[in-house]
Amino acid sequence: MTLTRDQILEELRRIGLPDGGDLVSRDMIRALGIDGGKVRFVIEAPDAATARKLEPVSQAAEAVVRALPGVELVSVVLTAHGPAAPSAPTPRPASTGEAPSLKIGRHPTPQPPGQAGPQRIAGVDRIIAVGSGKGGVGKSTVASNLAVALAREGRRVGLLDADIYGPSQPRMMGVSKRPGSPDGKTIEPLRAHGVTMMSIGLMLDPDKAVVWRGPMLMGALQQLLGQVAWGELDVLIVDLPPGTGDIQLTLCQRTHLTGAIVVSTPQDVALLDARKAIDMFKTLKTPVLGLIENMSLYICPECGHEAHIFGHGGVAQEAERLGAPLLGSLPIDLDTRRAGDAGVPVAAGEGAMAEAYQRIARGLVAGGVA
């Protein structure tokens, strides 16, 4: 009998939690993998204190899965997404949970004396920027799906939508709630599909254009990086706007980046701009971790014919020229577009595209950069 993901999740739904619900309905199962008769998964608690209380739950989950026919080995990891909860709750405003003094979009504040140069974000181990030379190449789609795929690999992942003028991550991740602030300074991020996420689009009227000059853009990015309570993260994915402007410059100069991933389609026009993005990262001494070729081909769902609508192999050739790895090639895919519009990234499900993103995620984890 072949084990399936649905079978295992059905068993895990039987495991109740002390404060109500179950492991599946409370979205606590991560990185569920099946390799023949071997099953592995992560139980992710919201904080360390809760994780300590869930040891019996972890043991029960291991037992019910081991009892399934065909299961030979079960590996369960109990982890916590964030730090231990404070001993006393922080007072919050009584109305919406948002402090009235919290405002996004201001001139950047100077770095304190003695802290010149790129700074780390407290609690965040690695930061990966996802950029492109031009718009329309699927950079935001890649960023959201890569974040979800890394979360399914057991990583504690954050996603920052730094595309101030055109934020799309709230739609792609299926979130619309306005983040709260307990004190008018700290911003509480939202959580979706195992990813902690924040976007300027959650703070502003979605129908209003952002008409800001460079200093306000840089100030907003500074707030999103420094004022958001990211918690403990293995990796923060930053979805950059297209081009080589103020946001990219501010991020690379003031934040300690692990590196950047450049997304492009294989067509010559896109590659011209991708080269500029790569040159920008090199100029700013940000390592280019690799390239991803998006919309590499189209496979007809009726006959299986492959068509290279935007050309073929251009990104692979560019990666070879630069001596950078080609992290993956992703086809044009209708389900990916539908999933993004529906707010459930395709990497959160099963199928060929989910597996394609998992391969990229596994490569980054194996390389020690995520």
N, C-alpha and C positions, 0 to 999 in steps of 0.2 A: 504494500500500500504506500503510495507516494504522499508524503506529508505536504500540507499546504499552509500558507500564512493564515488563511481564514480559520482553519482547524485550530491552530494554536491560539489565535486571538479569542476564539469562542471559549476555549478552556480558561483563558486568563480572565474572561469576563466573570467567571465564577468566583474570583478572588475579591471579596469585599474589603473596603478600607475602613479603618477605625472611625473616620469622620464622615462616612457615607460615600456612595458610589463604588466603582470598581477600577481596576488598573487600566482598562481600555477606555471606559467612558470619561475618566479623568485625564486621558492623554498622557500616561506615564510610561508607556512602552516605547523604547527607542531601539534602533539598530537590530531589528528582528531579522535573523538570518537562518537559512536552512541549507545544510550541506549533507545530502543523503540522510542519515539518521542522526546527525548532529544538529542541535538547535542552540542558538545563542541569542540573547537579548539583554537589554539594559532597562532597569527600572529607575526612572529619574524622578527623585523627590524635589519639591520646590526649594528646600533648604536642608542644611546638615542636621538640624534638630529633628526634622520630620523623618529624614533618612534613618536615623538611629532607631526610631520607633517602628520602622517598617521591616525590620529583620524577620519577624515571623511571617509577614506577607511575602517576602522574598522566598523564604523556604517553602511556603505553601504553593507559590507559583512554580517553583522548580519541581515540586512533587506532582502537580497535576499535568504538567507537560511531559514529565518522564513517564507517566502512566499511559500516554498515547501509544497505540500500536505503531511500531516502526522506529520509535525514538531510542537511540543508543546512548546518547550523551547530551546533557543539558548544562549550558554555561549561563549563569545569571550574574549580572553585575548590578549592585545597588549603589547609585550615585546621587549627588545633589546638584541642582542647577545653580543655586546661588548660595550666599553665606547664611549662617545660622540666623534665625529670626531674632529680632531684639526682644529683650525681656519684657518691655512695656511698649504698647502700641504708640506710634507717633501721632500726636493730635493732628486731625485733618479738618479742613473747612467743612461745614455742615451741608453745603449745597451740592456742588457738582464734583467735589474732590479736587478742583483746580484752583490754585491760589490766584487771586485777581491780579497780583503784581507780575505774574509770569508772562514774559513777552519774548517771542522769537523774532529775531531780525534786529540787530543792533551793530554798531561798530565794534570791531574786535578789541579786546582788552590786551594791553601789552603783557609780555611774559615777565614774571617776577625776576628781580635781580638774581643772577647766578643760575638761572634756568634757561639760558639761551640754547637754541637748537631743538631738534625733534624731541618730543616728550612722550612718555608712555601713558596709557590710560589705565587707571587703577583697576586691577582685577582682570585685565585683558592680556592674554599671553601673546597672541599673534594678531596682526591686522593685515588683511589682504585687500587691496584695491582692485576692482574690476572696471576696466576702462575701455574706451574705443576712440578711434580718431573721428568718427562721424556717427550721426544718429541713424536709427533704423536697422542696425545690424543684429539686434536681439540681445544687447548687453544686459538689460534689466532682467530679461527672461532667464539668461544664463546665471545671473547673480542670485536670483531667488531660488532657482532649482538647485544650484550648487550649495546654497546654505542649507536647504532641506536635506539634500543628499549627505552632507557632512553630519547633520544631526542624526540621520539614520545610521551613520557609522559610529555613533556613540559620542560624538564631539559635542561640547557645549558651545553653541553657535549664536552669534548675534548678526543682525543684518541692518545696516544703516543706509537709508536711501538719501544720498547726498546730491541727487539731481534736483536742485532747488527749484529750477524753472519748470521742470516736467516730472514731478514725482509720480511714479507708477506702482511702487511696491505695495501701498495699501490695497489696491485693487488685486494685484497678483497674489498677495498673501491672504486676502479675504478678511481684512480688518478695517474698521471704520470708526471705532471708539476713540474719542479724544483722550490722549494721555493725561493723567492727573499729576498734581504737584502738591506734596504735603506742606511745603514751606515757601513756595514762590521761587525757589532756586533749583531744587532737584526735580528732574522729570522722570516719571515712572514709565518705562517702555511697555509695550504690549507683547503678547506671546501668541504665536500661531505655528502649527505644524512642527512643534518642537524647537522653534527658533524665537529668540528674543529680538524684537524688531522695533525700529523707530524711523519715522519719516516726517519731513516738514509738511507733507500733505495731510498729516493727521492733526496739525496745529492750525491750519488755515482753511478758509472757505474753498472747497474743491472747485468751485466755479469761477473763482477770482484769479486773475493772472498775478504772478509775482513780478512786480516792477521795481527791482532793487538795483542799485549800483554795487560795484565790487566790494566796498567795505562792509555793506550790510550782508552780502553773501558770505564773506569771510567770518563775520561775527556769528551768523546763524550756524555755520559749520562748527565753529568753536563751541557754541552752546550744545549742539547735538552730540559732539564728542565728549565734552567735559562735564555737562550738567546731567546727562542721562545716567540713571542708576543701572548700569549694565550688569552688575553682579560679577560673578566669576565666569569668564569665558575662555575656552580654548582658542577660539578664533572669531574675529569680527570681520565680516564681509562688508566692504564699503562699495555701494553701487554709485559710481561717479557719473556726472553728466558727460555728454560727448565733447570732444575737443580737448584743448590744452589751455584752459582759462584759469580764473582766480581760484576756483574750488580745488582744482588739481594742485596748483602751486601752494596753496595754504596747507592742504593735507600733507604733501610731501615734505614741506619745510618745517612744519610744526608738530608733526606726529611721527612717532617711531614706527614705520611700516616694515612688515616682513618682506613685502614685495607686491608686485602688480601682475595681474593677468589681463592680457589684451585680447578682445573679441573682435573678429572681423569676418566678413563674408569673403569668398574667394575672388570676387571681381576686382579688376585693376583699380577702379575708382575708390573702392573701400580700402584697398591695400595702400594706396597713396596716403590716405589719412591715418591709417594704422601705423605706418612708418613714422609719422610725425608724433603720434602718441608714444611710441616706443622710444624715440629720440628724447622726448620730454622727460620720461622716467629716467633715462640714463643721465641726462643733464642734471636732474635733481637727485642723482645717486640713489635711486630706488630700484632694487633688483627686479628684473622682468622674470617672473617665475615660469612663464610659458604663454603660448598662444592657443586660442580655441577658434576653430573654423566653424562658424554657424551657417546654416542654410547651405550646407555643402552639396547637397543633391536633393532631388525630389523623387520619391518612389510612388508610382501610381498604385493606389489601393485596389484597382480593378484588375490590372494585368501584371503588376510588378515591374514594369519598365522603369529604368532609372534615367532621369534627365538632369543634367548639370546646368541648371538655369542661370546661375551666377558664375559659371566657369568651374574649373576643377583644379585643385591642388595648389592654388595660389598661396594660401596661408602656410601649408606645409613647406613650400619652397622658401617662403620668407623666414620661417622658423629655422630652417637649415642654414640659411644665409647668416642669421644672427647668432647661431649656435645656441638657440633657446629651444626647449622641448615643445612639441606639439601635444598639448594635453588631451585633445579630443576633436573629433569632427562630428557635427550634429546635423542631421538632415532637416529640411523643411517638413514640419509635421503638424497636421491639423489638430490632433489631440493636445499637443503642447499649447497651441493658441487657445483652444477651448478651455483648457485647464487654467491658464493664466487669467482669462476673462472671468472664469467662475470663482477665482480666488482659492483654488486648490492646485498648487504647482504639480506638474506631471511627475516630478521626482518623488512626490508623496505617495504615489500608487505603485502599481506593478506594470510590467511591460517593457518593450524594447527601449523606449526613451528613458524610463526610470533607471534601467540598468546602465544606459549610456552615461547618465549623470553619476551613478554610483561608481562606475569605473574611474571617472575623473576624480571623484572625491577620494577613492581609495588610493589613487596615485599620489594625491597631495598629502594624505596622511602617511603613506609609506615613505614619502620624501621628507617628512618631518617639518613641513611648512603649514600644516593645518591640524 
